Structure formats: C-alpha cells, structure tokens
Amino acid sequence: MSSLFITSASSSFFELMTLAEMRTQYAAMMTDRHSHDMYTIVAFEKADGFFYSGFKEYEIATNTLFFIPPGQVHQILNLSSDASGGTLFFTEDYFFKLPPDLCRVVKYKLFSKVESNQYRQLRVEGNLRIKEDFDRIRFRLSSPLEGRLQNDYLGSALSMLLLDVIENCNNFNSNDSAIANRDMKVYMDFLECVERNFKQIHIVDRIVQDMDVSLSTLIRSVKAVSNRTPASILNERIIQEAQLLLCRNPEMRVKEIGFLL
C-alpha cells in the first residue's frame, strides 16, 4: 500500500469537516496511511470499522473519538456506509486559551504518542455536551468574526471541547486525575524529554541527566502513572519513529534507519 502524507499550507490552521465531506474530498487519504503536521480529532457519532493509529489497530464504535498528534500515521478501513461524525484539524497555536500547566496535562491525556490507547469512548451523558461543542465550532467557522476575535473564539471553543472530553470519557486512568500529583509531573517531564532527545539518546540513564530527578525517582514515578518502565517507553518511541521512516520511505534499509536514529 502506498503512503500519502498531507501537510497544511498555512502555519496556522483550524478546520472542521464532516465524515461525508471527508469521503467526498479525501476518500483516498482516509483509506491510505497518512499523517498531518497538525493535531487531529476524529469523532464517530455512529460507525463501524477499524482505525489504525501509531501502527495499532482499534475498532470503531458509536461515540468514539480518536486523538492524533502531529506526524502520527493513521488510516481508516472498512468504514460503514452510514457512518456519521466529523474531523477537526488544528495547529499548535490554538492551544493558547489553556493555561500552560493545564495545556500540558491536556496534551498528555489526549495526544501522547506513547499512551496505550489513542481512542476515547464517550459516556452516554457526555455525548450531548461534545456534540454541542462541535456544533459551536461548526457555526463559528461558517459565520466568522472579524480579525483576531475569530481566533480567540475558536481557541476558547477548542479548550472547552478538550476539557469536556476529559470529563466525559469512560476510559481515562484514575491515576492521572490529579494535575498537581508529583509522579504525574515527573512522568510528563520524562515524556517531553524523550520527545526532544530520542533520536540522539537511547539510554534512560542519559535521558534522566536532563531532568531534575534521580533515576530511582523516575522509575518509581513512571511506574506509578503508567505501570511501565522508562526504558520501555523510550524504546517504543524509537520504534514508532523507525516505523514512520519505513512508511514514508519503503526503500530504506535497516542500516539507514539505524543511522538516522
């Protein structure tokens, strides 16, 4: 299967499309492996099929949302003909309405590349709130405000949507509910450090040198939050990047990928 990679022509981008519009304009992209240089939320109100994200397979169900960070390869297969929902694309700058610490937590909960689940299942009582959030965004995109007011409105509406998702989904780990939790802070610091350094540093002992914690504290905190080891997370991120390179360049040899990583 060939690979299709779509990028935004603008440094700032915000767009909401229905599944019907996606099928009409980007049918080939939806069923082929592809990635975007922006954040993507795919919401299925009613659907059956399979969603591939980060080289993992998930079953699509009613009231399911998928959160795709920039650069993550994804693909939709066997989507039912009566599927309904929408896809929201936006760039980093639209996070600006969230306070920095809260923005960091939201990104970890919804857009982490090393989380075991890329999908969220809405509770029945939360479905209406999320639908209202999407409708609010859709209305404002169709009736834009003047100048900076439009971006301010969309940034605020996005913040409300993301926070409503966190409050109204079934499959959030109860461990990550405390924003001020010390283990959570260490874990998020580690994920950010991995993202900055995984192409050059492949050993946790060296990663921890860029953090203000001991190796034993890092291991304990990462285990408490994710039930995983720092080494397994670092290795997974390296493997993800190798898979991405192969997806983009099928002719590459293992030695060439090893050289880049």
GUDREN-729500 format. One line per 3 residues: their letters; for each residue x, y, z negated of C-alpha. Coordinates in pm, whole numbers, plus 50000, padded with zeros to 5 digits. Layout:
BEGIN
A) X Y Z; ... $
! end
This chain:
BEGIN
MSS) 50000 50000 50000; 50132 50344 50090; 50167 50623 49838 $
LFI) 50001 50964 49859; 50121 51249 49640; 49918 51570 49612 $
TSA) 50053 51894 49465; 49894 52232 49408; 49985 52520 49640 $
SSS) 49947 52763 49350; 50139 52797 49026; 49805 52849 48851 $
FFE) 49514 52621 48939; 49172 52532 48798; 48913 52330 48990 $
LMT) 48617 52104 48912; 48483 51863 49175; 48201 51610 49160 $
LAE) 48274 51247 49247; 48059 51292 49557; 48277 51586 49667 $
MRT) 48593 51387 49594; 48468 51096 49802; 48387 51326 50092 $
QYA) 48708 51529 50092; 48968 51295 49941; 48843 50940 49999 $
AMM) 49190 50809 50093; 49356 50977 49797; 49113 50826 49546 $
TDR) 49181 50467 49654; 49555 50503 49707; 49826 50552 49446 $
HSH) 49890 50921 49396; 49988 51185 49143; 49935 51558 49085 $
DMY) 50158 51829 48941; 49871 51936 48713; 49656 51793 48435 $
TIV) 49359 51585 48548; 49043 51474 48367; 48822 51218 48544 $
AFE) 48477 51182 48387; 48240 50900 48483; 47879 50957 48380 $
KAD) 47768 50637 48550; 48005 50400 48727; 48165 50058 48764 $
GFF) 48510 49983 48898; 48875 49992 48799; 49104 50282 48714 $
YSG) 49482 50245 48734; 49688 50496 48540; 50054 50477 48445 $
FKE) 50059 50131 48611; 49799 49999 48367; 49451 49881 48458 $
YEI) 49133 50000 48286; 48772 49906 48350; 48547 50200 48437 $
ATN) 48227 50219 48235; 47945 50468 48179; 48050 50780 47984 $
TLF) 48421 50707 48024; 48687 50977 48055; 49045 50940 48179 $
FIP) 49317 51192 48093; 49609 51210 48335; 49922 51414 48255 $
PGQ) 50116 51582 48539; 50311 51336 48750; 50124 51027 48630 $
VHQ) 50044 50784 48912; 49678 50683 48923; 49426 50514 49151 $
ILN) 49054 50422 49162; 48943 50090 49311; 48607 49919 49367 $
LSS) 48411 50223 49251; 48037 50159 49264; 47846 50340 49538 $
DAS) 47611 50506 49287; 47892 50637 49067; 47846 50989 48929 $
GGT) 48075 51223 48742; 48348 51472 48816; 48720 51553 48818 $
LFF) 48877 51859 48654; 49222 51978 48764; 49413 52250 48579 $
TED) 49767 52373 48524; 49961 52425 48201; 49874 52794 48171 $
YFF) 49507 52719 48096; 49602 52579 47754; 49672 52938 47641 $
KLP) 49350 52975 47438; 49457 52699 47198; 49688 52793 46907 $
PDL) 50036 52639 46968; 50016 52374 46694; 49665 52268 46794 $
CRV) 49763 52265 47161; 50047 52029 47076; 49812 51789 46899 $
VKY) 49557 51801 47181; 49825 51716 47436; 49944 51427 47222 $
KLF) 49593 51287 47169; 49474 51321 47527; 49770 51344 47765 $
SKV) 50054 51140 47613; 50239 50924 47868; 50323 50660 47608 $
ESN) 49983 50614 47448; 49839 50263 47489; 49505 50394 47619 $
QYR) 49459 50653 47894; 49081 50645 47859; 48826 50766 47605 $
QLR) 48474 50632 47554; 48214 50891 47454; 47975 50823 47171 $
VEG) 47611 50849 47271; 47554 51161 47062; 47858 51332 47215 $
NLR) 47760 51279 47576; 47531 51584 47587; 47797 51817 47445 $
IKE) 48055 51708 47701; 47803 51744 47983; 47725 52098 47863 $
DFD) 48099 52177 47861; 48138 52059 48221; 47822 52244 48328 $
RIR) 47955 52565 48170; 48280 52534 48364; 48099 52449 48688 $
FRL) 47871 52753 48655; 48157 52993 48590; 48358 52859 48886 $
SSP) 48056 52917 49110; 47996 53267 48964; 48342 53403 48881 $
LEG) 48403 53701 48657; 48626 53988 48762; 49001 53984 48717 $
RLQ) 49153 53840 48402; 48812 53773 48248; 48771 53466 48470 $
NDY) 49091 53301 48346; 49009 53394 47987; 48666 53235 48018 $
LGS) 48800 52916 48181; 49075 52885 47921; 48819 52914 47641 $
ALS) 48581 52669 47810; 48863 52418 47859; 48960 52446 47491 $
MLL) 48601 52377 47388; 48582 52075 47620; 48906 51921 47490 $
LDV) 48811 51969 47124; 48463 51828 47186; 48619 51521 47347 $
IEN) 48838 51461 47042; 48538 51493 46810; 48301 51279 47017 $
CNN) 48500 50977 47136; 48495 50632 46978; 48849 50515 47040 $
FNS) 49069 50763 46855; 49303 50613 46599; 49201 50721 46250 $
NDS) 49573 50751 46172; 49606 51061 46389; 49326 51264 46238 $
AIA) 49547 51472 46005; 49713 51752 46202; 49940 51851 45914 $
NRD) 50049 51494 45845; 50428 51473 45816; 50450 51143 46002 $
MKV) 50241 51287 46283; 50473 51587 46316; 50781 51364 46332 $
YMD) 50611 51142 46589; 50516 51433 46816; 50868 51581 46780 $
FLE) 51003 51245 46890; 50774 51223 47195; 50879 51571 47305 $
CVE) 51244 51485 47252; 51206 51166 47456; 51039 51359 47739 $
RNF) 51326 51606 47751; 51608 51352 47733; 51500 51006 47853 $
KQI) 51679 51040 48188; 52015 51103 48018; 51983 50936 47677 $
HIV) 51873 50573 47644; 51960 50512 47278; 51738 50620 46988 $
DRI) 52041 50696 46768; 52136 50972 47012; 51779 51097 47055 $
VQD) 51745 51146 46679; 52050 51376 46680; 51828 51642 46840 $
MDV) 51574 51610 46559; 51583 51735 46203; 51521 51389 46053 $
SLS) 51717 51076 45969; 51692 50761 46179; 51518 50576 45895 $
TLI) 51257 50855 45864; 51200 50850 46238; 51147 50474 46243 $
RSV) 50909 50489 45946; 50703 50779 46085; 50674 50637 46436 $
KAV) 50567 50302 46291; 50306 50469 46067; 50146 50661 46353 $
SNR) 50176 50423 46648; 50262 50083 46499; 50555 50078 46740 $
TPA) 50930 50129 46722; 51108 50437 46863; 51312 50209 47090 $
SIL) 51001 50052 47248; 50857 50398 47322; 51183 50523 47474 $
NER) 51217 50208 47685; 50857 50234 47805; 50912 50593 47919 $
IIQ) 51224 50491 48114; 51037 50201 48278; 50747 50433 48370 $
EAQ) 50989 50666 48546; 51153 50375 48730; 50809 50258 48848 $
LLL) 50729 50610 48963; 51052 50631 49163; 50975 50298 49328 $
CRN) 50622 50411 49405; 50749 50727 49573; 51045 50558 49742 $
PEM) 50972 50187 49806; 51301 50153 49996; 51511 50243 49690 $
RVK) 51734 49976 49542; 51757 49890 49175; 52111 50028 49157 $
EIG) 51994 50363 49298; 51717 50387 49041; 51960 50294 48765 $
FLL) 52190 50573 48877; 51907 50829 48856; 51805 50708 48508 $
! end
